[in-house]
């Protein structure tokens, strides 16, 4: 089972991606967050295999957030 975190500021996109991925038998959405800061706060608890990160986020952008996630100990 591959676990996924979705980070997107648009609730429609988050819900649509989550619903689409959940239909796949080998994927599990473990977290859906609105901001990069939320992704960083939840990454350790969620421990996803994959993070789908929006690049254009309010506050910290997706590129900066991805760098921070990769630098954290929570990413495998």
JORAPE-V935485 format. One record per residue. N is the residue number from 1. RES is the residue in one letter. SS is DSSP state (~ for helix, > for strand, _ for the rest). PHI is phi in whole degrees, 0 to 359 (999 if undefined). D_FIRST is the distance of its C-alpha to the first C-alpha in Angstrom with 1 decimal. Layout:
BEGIN
{{N | RES | SS | PHI | D_FIRST} {N | RES | SS | PHI | D_FIRST}}
END
This chain:
BEGIN
{{1 | X | _ | 999 | 0.0} {2 | X | > | 264 | 3.8} {3 | X | > | 261 | 6.4} {4 | X | > | 227 | 9.8} {5 | X | > | 249 | 13.4} {6 | X | > | 249 | 16.1} {7 | X | > | 238 | 19.6} {8 | X | _ | 207 | 22.4} {9 | X | _ | 281 | 25.8} {10 | X | _ | 266 | 26.1} {11 | X | ~ | 298 | 24.8} {12 | X | ~ | 293 | 24.8} {13 | X | ~ | 296 | 22.6} {14 | X | ~ | 304 | 20.1} {15 | X | ~ | 294 | 20.1} {16 | X | ~ | 295 | 20.0} {17 | X | ~ | 298 | 17.1} {18 | X | ~ | 300 | 15.2} {19 | X | ~ | 296 | 16.2} {20 | X | ~ | 298 | 15.5} {21 | X | ~ | 292 | 11.9} {22 | X | ~ | 294 | 11.3} {23 | X | ~ | 291 | 12.8} {24 | X | _ | 284 | 10.1} {25 | X | _ | 290 | 8.2} {26 | X | _ | 252 | 4.8} {27 | X | > | 237 | 5.7} {28 | X | > | 227 | 6.9} {29 | X | > | 277 | 10.3} {30 | X | > | 261 | 11.3} {31 | X | > | 198 | 14.7} {32 | X | > | 230 | 17.3} {33 | X | > | 233 | 20.5} {34 | X | _ | 264 | 23.8} {35 | X | _ | 229 | 25.2} {36 | X | ~ | 297 | 24.4} {37 | X | ~ | 297 | 26.0} {38 | X | ~ | 295 | 23.5} {39 | X | ~ | 300 | 20.6} {40 | X | ~ | 296 | 22.3} {41 | X | ~ | 290 | 23.0} {42 | X | ~ | 258 | 19.5} {43 | X | ~ | 300 | 17.5} {44 | X | ~ | 292 | 18.1} {45 | X | ~ | 288 | 17.0} {46 | X | ~ | 282 | 13.9} {47 | X | _ | 46 | 12.8} {48 | X | _ | 287 | 10.6} {49 | X | _ | 282 | 9.3} {50 | X | > | 225 | 11.3} {51 | X | > | 242 | 14.5} {52 | X | > | 268 | 16.2} {53 | X | > | 246 | 19.8} {54 | X | _ | 294 | 22.9} {55 | X | _ | 278 | 25.7} {56 | X | _ | 259 | 28.6} {57 | X | _ | 246 | 28.2} {58 | X | _ | 290 | 31.1} {59 | X | _ | 75 | 32.0} {60 | X | _ | 291 | 29.8} {61 | X | _ | 280 | 28.5} {62 | X | ~ | 295 | 25.1} {63 | X | ~ | 291 | 26.3} {64 | X | ~ | 297 | 27.7} {65 | X | ~ | 295 | 24.7} {66 | X | ~ | 297 | 22.4} {67 | X | ~ | 299 | 24.9} {68 | X | ~ | 294 | 24.9} {69 | X | ~ | 296 | 21.2} {70 | X | ~ | 294 | 21.2} {71 | X | ~ | 280 | 24.2} {72 | X | _ | 281 | 22.6} {73 | X | _ | 283 | 21.3} {74 | X | _ | 281 | 18.2} {75 | X | _ | 272 | 16.6} {76 | X | _ | 255 | 14.9}}
END
